[in-house]
């Protein structure tokens, strides 16, 4: 089991020759009242940099009679960070083919939506749509990247592998240093970007559509 949030931040404080952190109370004296903020600042900034290989997960689509559309918001899935969608029922294993919305409509929405095994999917705005209405529960899973969750308690743990937790400690060390005036926040974020960079799984592009134009086009 990996280190807890309080263990990570305590080590960062020790590296600044500060006392250990015992709680995340905001009533403590400065800079101990910022312990939770320091960790979460690091996590939020790291999440903005992109997706990490250790944050890959899968989310199941709940089967319902007549259901073939889903809300990404309800699923807690970022539509631009989907790797692929897979059905895992016995004798029905295989990947669903992703189609762009226009192609999907031309192929599958020129007549009534049929009820059978889904073979393709598309996305538009907040909606994930299967090409057919499933006629049974095919155990369909969305494989995707997610954000590292912020901490809310001292005992929270991290998605980061235990062997690589030193990068989080160092990132917290740099962010804490900015709060106590040893360097600027911009300098701290530069170090955080350097520390997390090798763990990025992709850049800011659609994970499922590698040929899509980058975000700046």
C-alpha positions in Angstrom: 0.0 0.0 0.0 1.3 3.5 -0.9 2.0 6.4 1.4 -0.9 8.4 2.8 -1.4 12.1 2.1 0.0 13.1 5.5 3.1 11.0 5.0 3.8 12.5 1.6 3.3 16.1 2.8 5.2 15.5 6.0 8.3 14.5 4.0 8.0 17.6 1.9 7.8 19.8 5.1 10.9 17.9 6.6 12.9 18.8 3.5 12.3 22.4 4.3 13.4 21.8 7.9 9.9 22.3 9.1 8.0 20.2 11.7 5.9 17.2 10.8 2.3 17.6 9.7 -0.3 16.0 12.0 -3.5 17.2 10.5 -5.0 19.2 7.6 -6.6 21.7 9.9 -6.7 25.2 8.5 -6.6 26.6 12.0 -3.0 25.7 12.4 -0.3 28.3 12.1 1.3 29.2 8.8 2.6 27.2 6.9 1.0 24.1 8.5 -2.5 25.4 7.7 -1.6 25.0 4.0 -0.6 21.3 4.0 -3.8 20.1 2.2 -3.7 23.0 -0.2 -0.1 22.3 -1.2 -0.9 18.6 -2.2 -4.1 19.6 -4.0 -2.4 22.4 -5.9 0.2 19.9 -7.1 -2.5 17.4 -8.1 -4.6 20.0 -10.0 -1.6 21.4 -11.8 -0.4 17.9 -12.7 -3.9 16.9 -14.0 -3.8 20.0 -16.3 -0.6 18.8 -17.9 -2.3 15.7 -19.4 -3.1 12.0 -18.8 -0.8 9.6 -16.9 -0.3 5.9 -17.6 -1.1 5.0 -14.0 -4.5 6.7 -14.2 -6.0 4.4 -16.8 -9.2 2.7 -15.7 -12.4 1.2 -17.0 -16.0 2.2 -16.4 -18.9 0.0 -17.1 -22.0 1.0 -19.0 -25.1 0.1 -17.0 -27.4 -2.2 -19.0 -31.0 -1.0 -19.3 -33.7 -2.2 -21.6 -33.9 0.2 -24.5 -30.8 2.1 -23.4 -28.2 3.0 -26.0 -27.1 6.5 -25.0 -25.2 7.6 -21.9 -24.1 10.9 -20.3 -20.4 11.3 -20.0 -21.0 13.5 -17.0 -23.0 10.8 -15.2 -20.3 8.2 -16.1 -17.5 10.6 -14.8 -15.7 9.9 -18.1 -13.8 12.6 -20.0 -14.9 12.0 -23.7 -11.5 13.2 -25.0 -9.6 10.7 -22.8 -11.3 7.4 -23.9 -8.9 4.8 -25.2 -11.4 2.3 -26.5 -14.7 0.6 -25.6 -14.9 -3.2 -25.2 -17.7 -5.7 -24.7 -16.8 -8.6 -22.4 -19.7 -10.9 -22.2 -19.1 -14.7 -22.8 -18.9 -15.4 -26.6 -19.3 -11.7 -27.4 -15.9 -10.3 -26.6 -14.5 -7.6 -28.9 -13.8 -3.9 -29.4 -16.5 -1.5 -30.5 -15.4 0.6 -33.5 -15.4 4.4 -32.9 -17.1 6.5 -35.6 -17.2 10.3 -35.9 -20.7 11.6 -35.5 -21.5 12.3 -39.1 -20.3 9.0 -40.3 -22.2 7.3 -37.5 -25.5 9.0 -38.5 -25.1 8.1 -42.1 -24.4 4.4 -41.3 -26.8 3.8 -38.4 -29.4 6.5 -38.2 -31.0 6.5 -41.6 -33.6 4.0 -40.4 -35.0 2.9 -37.0 -32.4 1.9 -34.5 -32.2 -1.9 -34.3 -32.0 -4.1 -31.2 -28.9 -6.4 -31.4 -25.3 -6.6 -30.4 -23.5 -3.2 -30.5 -20.5 -3.0 -32.8 -19.8 0.7 -32.9 -20.1 4.0 -30.9 -19.8 7.7 -31.3 -19.8 10.8 -29.1 -21.2 14.2 -29.4 -21.1 16.8 -26.6 -22.0 15.0 -23.4 -23.5 11.9 -25.1 -22.0 8.5 -25.7 -24.1 6.6 -28.2 -24.1 3.0 -29.3 -25.0 2.0 -32.8 -27.7 -0.4 -31.7 -29.9 -1.0 -28.7 -28.3 -3.9 -26.8 -30.6 -7.0 -26.7 -28.8 -8.2 -23.5 -26.2 -7.2 -21.0 -22.9 -7.4 -22.9 -20.8 -6.0 -20.1 -19.6 -3.0 -22.1 -16.7 -1.1 -20.6 -15.2 2.3 -21.4 -11.4 2.2 -21.0 -10.2 5.7 -20.3 -7.8 8.0 -18.4 -9.0 9.9 -15.4 -7.7 12.7 -13.2 -5.8 12.0 -10.1 -8.3 12.8 -7.3 -7.6 15.6 -4.8 -7.2 14.6 -1.2 -9.7 15.4 1.5 -8.3 13.5 4.5 -4.8 12.7 5.9 -5.3 9.0 5.3 -6.0 9.4 1.5 -3.7 7.5 -0.8 -2.7 8.2 -4.4 -3.0 6.5 -7.8 0.8 7.1 -8.3 2.7 3.8 -7.9 4.5 3.5 -4.6 7.9 3.3 -6.2 7.3 6.7 -7.9 5.9 8.6 -4.9 9.2 10.5 -4.6 8.1 12.7 -7.5 5.0 13.7 -5.6 7.1 14.4 -2.5 9.4 16.6 -4.6 6.5 18.3 -6.3 5.0 19.2 -2.9 8.4 20.3 -1.7 8.7 22.8 -4.6 5.1 24.0 -4.2 5.6 24.5 -0.5 8.8 26.4 -1.2 6.8 28.9 -3.2 4.3 29.4 -0.4 7.0 30.1 2.1 8.8 32.5 -0.3 11.9 30.5 -1.3 11.0 30.8 -5.0 8.0 31.8 -7.1 5.0 29.7 -7.9 5.9 29.8 -11.6 9.3 28.3 -10.7 7.6 25.7 -8.6 5.2 24.7 -11.4 8.2 24.4 -13.8 9.7 21.8 -11.5 6.4 20.0 -11.1 6.0 19.8 -14.9 9.6 18.4 -15.1 8.8 15.8 -12.5 5.5 14.6 -13.9 6.5 14.8 -17.6 8.0 11.3 -18.0 4.8 9.8 -16.7 2.5 11.4 -19.3 0.6 8.9 -21.4 -0.4 11.4 -24.1 -0.6 15.1 -24.8 -3.7 17.2 -25.0 -5.3 15.4 -27.9 -8.3 13.0 -28.2 -6.9 9.7 -26.9 -9.2 7.6 -29.1 -8.7 9.6 -32.3 -4.9 9.9 -32.8 -5.3 11.6 -36.2 -7.4 14.4 -34.9 -5.9 17.9 -35.1 -4.2 19.1 -31.9 -6.0 21.4 -29.6 -4.4 24.6 -31.0 -5.8 24.1 -34.5 
